Amino acid sequence: MKTSEFIELAKFRNGVESLPSTLRRKYRVDKMPVRGRSKTKLFFGFKVSALNFKKLFDYLSGMNNYALKSEFC
């Protein structure tokens, strides 16, 4: 369990399992206020798109910290 291969696989698994965990904790996908398959699919799509927009905004706001500085300024 201390090999480098196992550590890399554990990191990958943590990344894969973080998405469903986030959807359940923050966006409460287990408790939707609608009934029916099409409405549930629509609400789930909204929740996933909200998560994607949040990740995009965090990424874009973090780019200012790591932007390359011009040498001529």
Secondary structure, 3 states (H helix, E strand, C coil): CCCHHHHHHHHHHHHHHHHHHHHHHCCCCCCCCCCCHHHHHHHHHHHHHHHHHHHHHHHHHHHHHHCCCCCCC
